[in-house]
Amino acid sequence: MDQDIKDQLAREIENLKNRLTGDMFTDMDIKDKIHNLEMKLKGVKPMDSSIDCVGCGS
C-alpha cells in the first residue's frame, strides 16, 4: 500500500476519533468506520479468510 494512502487513512481515522462523543449509541457508526479503516490500514483480514471480508468491507 502506498505511503500517501496510509497517511490519508491515518488522518481520516484521527478525524473520526475526534468526533467521538462518549455516547455508545451515537458513536457506533463512527467506531465502525474507524474499525474498517484500521483494518485496511493494517492489511488485516478475518482469520481463515482467503477473500476480503464481506461483512465489514475490509
Residue frames as a rotation matrix with the C-alpha (Angstrom) as fourth column:
MET 1
0.589 0.808 0.000 0.00
0.808 -0.589 0.000 0.00
0.000 0.000 -1.000 0.00
ASP 2
-0.002 -0.548 0.837 1.31
0.527 -0.712 -0.465 3.42
0.850 0.440 0.290 -0.98
GLN 3
-0.650 -0.347 -0.676 2.55
0.759 -0.265 -0.594 5.64
0.027 -0.899 0.436 1.88
ASP 4
-0.908 0.368 0.198 0.28
-0.329 -0.922 0.207 8.50
0.259 0.123 0.958 0.75
ILE 5
-0.021 0.931 -0.365 -2.74
-0.203 0.354 0.913 6.22
0.979 0.093 0.182 1.06
LYS 6
-0.109 -0.099 -0.989 -1.59
0.838 0.526 -0.145 5.08
0.535 -0.845 0.025 4.51
ASP 7
-0.936 -0.284 -0.210 -1.20
0.351 -0.804 -0.479 8.70
-0.033 -0.522 0.852 5.60
GLN 8
-0.613 0.777 0.145 -4.64
-0.517 -0.533 0.670 9.57
0.598 0.335 0.728 4.25
LEU 9
0.149 0.659 -0.738 -6.24
0.240 0.699 0.673 6.64
0.959 -0.278 -0.054 6.10
ALA 10
-0.417 -0.390 -0.821 -4.44
0.878 0.063 -0.475 7.59
0.237 -0.919 0.316 9.32
ARG 11
-0.991 0.081 0.104 -5.68
-0.096 -0.985 -0.142 11.19
0.091 -0.151 0.984 9.03
GLU 12
-0.262 0.959 -0.111 -9.22
-0.439 -0.016 0.898 10.02
0.859 0.284 0.425 8.38
ILE 13
0.053 0.203 -0.978 -9.07
0.671 0.718 0.186 7.72
0.739 -0.666 -0.098 11.43
GLU 14
-0.767 -0.413 -0.490 -7.82
0.641 -0.495 -0.587 10.60
0.000 -0.764 0.645 13.58
ASN 15
-0.822 0.523 0.226 -10.58
-0.423 -0.826 0.372 12.90
0.382 0.210 0.900 12.32
LEU 16
0.067 0.876 -0.478 -13.20
-0.086 0.482 0.872 10.27
0.994 -0.017 0.108 13.14
LYS 17
-0.208 -0.212 -0.955 -11.72
0.863 0.419 -0.281 9.72
0.460 -0.883 0.096 16.62
ASN 18
-0.982 -0.186 -0.044 -12.02
0.188 -0.891 -0.414 13.46
0.038 -0.415 0.909 17.25
ARG 19
-0.484 0.870 0.089 -15.76
-0.547 -0.380 0.746 13.21
0.683 0.313 0.660 16.51
LEU 20
-0.352 0.335 -0.874 -16.42
0.544 0.833 0.100 10.59
0.761 -0.440 -0.476 19.22
THR 21
0.034 0.512 0.858 -18.81
-0.447 -0.761 0.471 11.81
0.894 -0.399 0.203 21.91
GLY 22
-0.875 -0.320 0.364 -18.57
-0.468 0.362 -0.806 9.07
0.126 -0.876 -0.466 24.54
ASP 23
0.038 0.948 0.315 -22.17
-0.781 0.225 -0.583 8.02
-0.623 -0.224 0.749 23.94
MET 24
-0.581 -0.363 0.728 -22.10
-0.015 0.900 0.436 4.41
-0.814 0.242 -0.528 22.76
PHE 25
0.207 0.765 0.610 -25.15
0.688 0.329 -0.647 4.71
-0.696 0.553 -0.458 20.53
THR 26
0.844 0.048 -0.534 -24.07
-0.238 -0.860 -0.452 7.97
-0.481 0.509 -0.714 18.95
ASP 27
0.039 -0.972 -0.232 -20.53
-0.850 -0.154 0.504 6.69
-0.526 0.177 -0.832 18.38
MET 28
0.279 0.087 0.956 -21.50
0.035 0.994 -0.101 3.28
-0.960 0.061 0.275 16.98
ASP 29
0.935 0.117 0.334 -21.32
0.329 0.061 -0.942 4.28
-0.131 0.991 0.018 13.30
ILE 30
0.666 -0.745 0.032 -18.13
-0.712 -0.648 -0.270 6.30
0.222 0.158 -0.962 13.81
LYS 31
0.044 -0.663 0.747 -16.43
-0.714 0.502 0.488 3.40
-0.698 -0.555 -0.452 15.60
ASP 32
0.573 0.215 0.790 -17.47
0.315 0.833 -0.455 1.06
-0.756 0.510 0.410 12.81
LYS 33
0.967 -0.241 0.077 -15.88
-0.034 -0.427 -0.904 3.39
0.251 0.872 -0.422 10.24
ILE 34
0.352 -0.878 0.324 -12.71
-0.933 -0.299 0.202 3.62
-0.080 -0.373 -0.924 12.37
HIS 35
0.195 -0.226 0.954 -12.56
-0.266 0.924 0.273 -0.18
-0.944 -0.307 0.120 12.60
ASN 36
0.830 0.181 0.528 -12.94
0.419 0.425 -0.803 -0.60
-0.369 0.887 0.277 8.84
LEU 37
0.832 -0.552 0.061 -10.24
-0.388 -0.656 -0.648 1.99
0.398 0.515 -0.759 8.11
GLU 38
0.203 -0.776 0.598 -7.85
-0.896 0.099 0.432 0.44
-0.394 -0.623 -0.675 10.65
MET 39
0.444 0.002 0.896 -8.36
0.130 0.989 -0.067 -2.98
-0.886 0.147 0.439 9.05
LYS 40
0.944 -0.097 0.315 -7.50
0.307 -0.089 -0.947 -1.52
0.120 0.991 -0.054 5.64
LEU 41
0.645 -0.729 0.229 -4.51
-0.722 -0.679 -0.128 0.39
0.249 -0.083 -0.965 7.04
LYS 42
0.016 -0.639 0.769 -3.09
-0.790 0.463 0.402 -2.72
-0.613 -0.614 -0.497 8.71
GLY 43
-0.329 -0.099 -0.939 -3.99
-0.838 0.490 0.242 -5.05
0.436 0.866 -0.244 5.85
VAL 44
-0.831 0.059 0.553 -5.89
-0.366 0.691 -0.623 -7.30
-0.419 -0.720 -0.552 8.24
LYS 45
-0.293 0.772 -0.564 -8.44
-0.595 0.315 0.740 -9.88
0.749 0.552 0.367 7.14
PRO 46
0.502 0.534 0.681 -10.61
-0.863 0.354 0.359 -12.08
-0.049 -0.768 0.638 9.35
MET 47
-0.409 -0.673 0.616 -8.98
-0.652 0.688 0.318 -15.34
-0.638 -0.272 -0.720 10.46
ASP 48
-0.486 0.120 0.866 -9.20
0.366 0.928 0.076 -18.25
-0.794 0.353 -0.495 8.00
SER 49
0.662 0.722 -0.199 -10.29
0.154 -0.391 -0.907 -15.87
-0.733 0.570 -0.370 5.24
SER 50
-0.364 -0.777 0.514 -8.67
0.723 0.112 0.682 -16.02
-0.587 0.620 0.521 1.84
ILE 51
-0.172 0.402 0.899 -11.08
0.782 -0.499 0.373 -13.41
0.599 0.767 -0.229 0.50
ASP 52
-0.827 -0.077 0.557 -11.99
-0.150 -0.924 -0.351 -9.92
0.542 -0.374 0.753 1.60
CYS 53
-0.796 0.542 -0.270 -14.46
0.463 0.257 -0.848 -9.59
-0.390 -0.800 -0.455 4.46
VAL 54
-0.474 0.720 0.507 -17.96
0.534 -0.223 0.815 -9.07
0.700 0.657 -0.279 3.10
GLY 55
0.308 0.688 -0.657 -19.39
0.932 -0.080 0.353 -8.08
0.190 -0.721 -0.666 6.50
CYS 56
0.416 -0.182 -0.891 -17.14
0.492 -0.779 0.389 -5.13
-0.765 -0.600 -0.234 7.20
GLY 57
0.995 0.043 0.092 -15.76
0.101 -0.459 -0.883 -4.37
0.004 0.888 -0.461 3.74
SER 58
0.427 -0.904 -0.032 -12.09
-0.561 -0.293 0.774 -4.77
-0.709 -0.312 -0.632 4.72
